[in-house]
Amino acid sequence: MSGGLPRVALIGANGHGRWHRRRLAAGPFSFVGIAEPNPVDADPPVPAATPVFRDHRALLAATRPDVVIICTPPGTHLPIALDALEAGCDLLLEKPPVLSLADHARLATELASTGRVCQVGFQALGAAAFDELSAAIAGGALGTVTGVAAVASWHRDDAYYARSPWAGRRAVDGALINAQGHAVMEALALADLSLLCTPIGSTGRQTTRSQMGSKRADRIGSDPTRAAYRGAEQSLSTPPARPRLEVERYRTRPIESDDTAVLRLTLQGGLPVVVAVTLAGEEFIPGEVTVTGTRGSATLEYPTDRLRLPGEPGLREVSGRIDLLDNLLAHRADPTGVPLRAPLAATAGFTAVVEALGAAPVPVLLDDDLVDDLGAGPQRVRSIPGINDVLRRAADGLALPSELGVPWAEPPYTENSLQTTGSVARQE
């Protein structure tokens, strides 16, 4: 690390980049510059002493940052990341990190060759609530895990799809890839940890924390419950089983991407993982993942850090969330003692899903008589009557809409041997 305060720069200042600008204004580090090819939105204001560049290469050359935050359209992530690595920077890369496993491998190779690190912007993986649920799984509170399901129901208005050229595009947007990417990543991470603790077909005896520590201590640092995404930092000697992917994707607008989708992955030993999400919802469901086992179930509402463990009457708030930029800076100062919360290697399974969805057919366009319009103008939203019930039933039954008799459902797109590298469905 360079002397003095770490030097941090932002590439991509509008859209979600506005959130990063607010975060960067708080320190404690030196906010050395912004790269944004378009006029920078006035809110929040750019600090008077912070230079703005139209080209990220000019920013890298002029400011020599230690860390670069990349918050640009997903298709630009890899080339910008490679330029930043060549300039000697560590990365905080927004999700999805890349769009293919080939790009994922290319970026991982460059990280290894340069000695730099990359954190991916899955903020919910920094939550104390996630840690507590992970510890419950590892400690046997749920017994043998038999299923993982996530559900979320949001609204997106017309202005959302007009905000940028890539919004609504097939390869880079959609409920599963972008807006509800946290649901997919949370479900994958918890399923991965569940497989590490109690593979399907076992006697149900949990791996103890000490056993997990002895097996993974060389890879996951001091906290074995976070193996779901830290353990992927190094490859395993046994190749992973290839999951089966089934997905039904729908859209309520003439866009290329889905705004409603149900994904089912069947992992090692038959463990099902279902993610049921929409951007054309009814009552708001912030986002929750439920892990079900032979001794009970637990639910994590990941946007709000509320958790319910077996035997508890309802969701309760679990305070504490580690900021991913703070974690990255702490890791730079102490690589051995402070593991990254969301390293690139742990997101290989997510990238595999992104790549598979990019190869899937265009989502089914629902007829207008199946969709309600709420509001008008740029604030108009589209809502599918009954969609929340469909999503809940899919999550509860680990099923697809076409298996539930939903009249507008179509047969799923299926990939029987999903190519993966990294954490999904790992085998010991």
Rosetta blueprint (number, residue, H / E / L):
1 M L
2 S L
3 G L
4 G L
5 L L
6 P L
7 R E
8 V E
9 A E
10 L E
11 I E
12 G L
13 A L
14 N L
15 G L
16 H L
17 G H
18 R H
19 W H
20 H H
21 R H
22 R H
23 R H
24 L H
25 A L
26 A L
27 G L
28 P L
29 F L
30 S E
31 F E
32 V E
33 G E
34 I E
35 A E
36 E L
37 P L
38 N L
39 P L
40 V L
41 D L
42 A L
43 D L
44 P L
45 P L
46 V L
47 P L
48 A L
49 A L
50 T L
51 P L
52 V E
53 F E
54 R L
55 D L
56 H H
57 R H
58 A H
59 L H
60 L H
61 A H
62 A H
63 T H
64 R L
65 P L
66 D L
67 V E
68 V E
69 I E
70 I E
71 C L
72 T L
73 P L
74 P H
75 G H
76 T H
77 H H
78 L H
79 P H
80 I H
81 A H
82 L H
83 D H
84 A H
85 L H
86 E H
87 A L
88 G L
89 C L
90 D E
91 L E
92 L E
93 L E
94 E L
95 K L
96 P L
97 P L
98 V L
99 L L
100 S L
101 L H
102 A H
103 D H
104 H H
105 A H
106 R H
107 L H
108 A H
109 T H
110 E H
111 L H
112 A H
113 S H
114 T H
115 G L
116 R L
117 V L
118 C E
119 Q E
120 V E
121 G L
122 F L
123 Q H
124 A H
125 L H
126 G H
127 A E
128 A H
129 A H
130 F H
131 D H
132 E H
133 L H
134 S H
135 A H
136 A H
137 I H
138 A H
139 G H
140 G L
141 A L
142 L L
143 G L
144 T L
145 V E
146 T E
147 G E
148 V E
149 A E
150 A E
151 V E
152 A E
153 S E
154 W E
155 H E
156 R L
157 D E
158 D H
159 A H
160 Y H
161 Y H
162 A L
163 R L
164 S L
165 P L
166 W L
167 A L
168 G L
169 R L
170 R L
171 A L
172 V L
173 D L
174 G L
175 A H
176 L H
177 I H
178 N H
179 A H
180 Q L
181 G H
182 H H
183 A H
184 V H
185 M H
186 E H
187 A H
188 L H
189 A H
190 L H
191 A H
192 D H
193 L H
194 S H
195 L H
196 L H
197 C H
198 T L
199 P L
200 I L
201 G L
202 S L
203 T L
204 G L
205 R L
206 Q L
207 T L
208 T L
209 R H
210 S H
211 Q H
212 M H
213 G H
214 S H
215 K H
216 R H
217 A H
218 D H
219 R H
220 I H
221 G L
222 S L
223 D L
224 P H
225 T H
226 R H
227 A H
228 A H
229 Y H
230 R H
231 G H
232 A H
233 E H
234 Q L
235 S L
236 L L
237 S L
238 T L
239 P L
240 P L
241 A L
242 R L
243 P L
244 R E
245 L E
246 E E
247 V E
248 E E
249 R E
250 Y E
251 R E
252 T L
253 R L
254 P L
255 I L
256 E L
257 S L
258 D L
259 D L
260 T E
261 A E
262 V E
263 L E
264 R E
265 L E
266 T E
267 L L
268 Q H
269 G H
270 G H
271 L L
272 P E
273 V E
274 V E
275 V E
276 A E
277 V E
278 T E
279 L L
280 A E
281 G E
282 E E
283 E E
284 F E
285 I E
286 P E
287 G E
288 E E
289 V E
290 T E
291 V E
292 T E
293 G E
294 T L
295 R L
296 G E
297 S E
298 A E
299 T E
300 L E
301 E E
302 Y L
303 P L
304 T L
305 D L
306 R E
307 L E
308 R E
309 L L
310 P L
311 G L
312 E L
313 P L
314 G L
315 L L
316 R E
317 E E
318 V L
319 S L
320 G L
321 R E
322 I L
323 D L
324 L H
325 L H
326 D H
327 N H
328 L H
329 L H
330 A H
331 H H
332 R H
333 A H
334 D L
335 P L
336 T L
337 G L
338 V L
339 P L
340 L L
341 R L
342 A L
343 P E
344 L H
345 A H
346 A H
347 T H
348 A H
349 G H
350 F H
351 T H
352 A H
353 V H
354 V H
355 E H
356 A H
357 L H
358 G H
359 A H
360 A L
361 P L
362 V L
363 P L
364 V E
365 L E
366 L L
367 D L
368 D H
369 D H
370 L H
371 V L
372 D E
373 D E
374 L E
375 G L
376 A L
377 G H
378 P H
379 Q H
380 R L
381 V E
382 R E
383 S E
384 I L
385 P L
386 G L
387 I H
388 N H
389 D H
390 V H
391 L H
392 R H
393 R H
394 A H
395 A H
396 D H
397 G H
398 L L
399 A L
400 L L
401 P H
402 S H
403 E H
404 L L
405 G L
406 V L
407 P L
408 W L
409 A L
410 E L
411 P L
412 P L
413 Y E
414 T E
415 E E
416 N L
417 S L
418 L L
419 Q L
420 T L
421 T L
422 G L
423 S L
424 V L
425 A L
426 R L
427 Q L
428 E L
